[in-house]
Amino acid sequence: MSRLLTLAAGAALAFTTAGLVPARAAGQIAGLWLTDDGEAAVEVAPCGGDICGHIVWLKTPTEDDGQPLRDDNNPDKSARSKPICGLRILGGLKPKGARFEGGWIYDPEAGKRYKLSAQLRPNGRLAIIGFVGIETFSETHEWRPAPAGLGRCSVPGNG
């Protein structure tokens, strides 16, 4: 899986000081999460009966020419003009005990979709578990609560 799964796919402990998001109740994954490489923030929230997530901030939101990053590698040619910022990159997650399962995550850099499970870790980070086939052969990334006051670049109409 590519680097943007890390994007699409822990900043620090959830201190209420230093401007970080307050500690979360066990099992609660809704909120603003910074990817493990710090390149993107994803807002995770209820979406119908499921949990979904959209990219709402990018460290580098534009190409060298100043144009917004676009979903150039999407297998659906009609979706390639959509900006990455605002793009829905995860969905279908449903609570199952302390975990969220049955979801998907989209990697715009590779133009691929993977199966997804997620779980809040005791350290306050969100384990994002992407896989093809069965979860045994997965790749896990830890997202961390995003700093308070992080700007947003959300683009209406992406979904």
KACOR-V308634 format. One record per backbone hydrogen bond with DSSP energy under -1.0 kcal/mol. NH is the residue of the N-H (numbers start at 1). CO is the residue of the C=O. If there is no record, write none. Layout:
nh->{NH/NH}
co->{CO/CO}
//
This chain:
nh->{5/7/8/9/12/15/20/28/31/33/34/35/38/41/42/43/44/45/47/50/51/52/53/54/55/56/57/59/63/66/69/71/72/74/79/80/82/84/86/87/89/90/91/93/94/96/99/100/101/103/104/105/106/107/111/112/114/115/116/117/118/119/121/124/126/127/128/129/130/131/137/139/141/143/144/146/148/150/153/158}
co->{2/3/4/5/10/13/17/25/44/42/144/40/35/57/33/54/31/52/50/47/93/45/90/43/87/41/41/39/67/63/61/82/70/71/76/77/79/69/55/84/53/53/104/51/101/99/96/118/94/116/91/114/89/112/107/107/105/131/103/129/100/127/125/121/143/119/141/117/139/115/134/130/128/126/34/32/19/147/56/155}
//
